Amino acid sequence: GDSVTQMEGPVTLSEEAFLTINCTYTATGYPSLFWYVQYPGEGLQLLLKATKADDKGSNKGFEATYRKETTSFHLEKGSVQVSDSAVYFCALITGTASKLTFGTGTRLQVTL
Amino acid sequence: DTGVSQNPRHKITKRGQNVTFRCDPISEHNRLYWYRQTLGQGPEFLTYFQNEAQLEKSRLLSDRFSAERPKGSFSTLEIQRTEQGDSAMYLCASSFDGVRELGGYTFGSGTRLTVV
């Protein structure tokens, strides 16, 4: 079945550091890929998406590129802020499937 | 557009009691989903509706769980004879058809259930 593997957290960075959160997937078919973010006390919010190979999703300074050859969708940001502290989830949908398959999430903590 | 609304935000119940949660989706969205999230894990799919029809249920949804979406608007998730293993965050989400193209779901803030 479909699955998503994320790097374990927590990831602790100083403000303005470079961020990478690794995400790899296994899927039957050709998935669409997503990153969701969950801020403390809030619901999941869509951060960015990519629907085909080599697409780059971007939002709020975050980027991720759909790499079919390595089945990866790593999240990056050049300079993190304290306000980016949250849990980040990688997820996929395949074919006409109606449900998202999530990774276990990676907690990011950014300090001054 | 007030987003996806879930009530209550928190629920503490004794083992063996029944509980019901409510989700009000974004009004234009015809799809509604329920997910369950336990501590340290990603959300897991439970069930989804297209309008009022329940089209898919996960194996996680035992016969103690039932979900409805009368008239294709709000939805309720009921858990009968709760067990401690039911303690989790229950998330509701809604979307248009074609979520692949339209960029994903809109999630509510969730209902946190604690069974004591």
Interface residues (C-beta under 8 A of the other chain):
Chain A: V4 S32 F34 Y36 G41 E42 G43 L44 Q45 L46 K49 T51 F89 A91 I93 S98 K99 L100 T101 F102 G103 T104 G105
Chain B: V4 R31 Y33 G40 Q41 G42 P43 E44 F45 Y48 L55 E56 S58 L91 A93 V99 R100 E101 G103 G104 Y105 T106 F107 G108 S109 G110
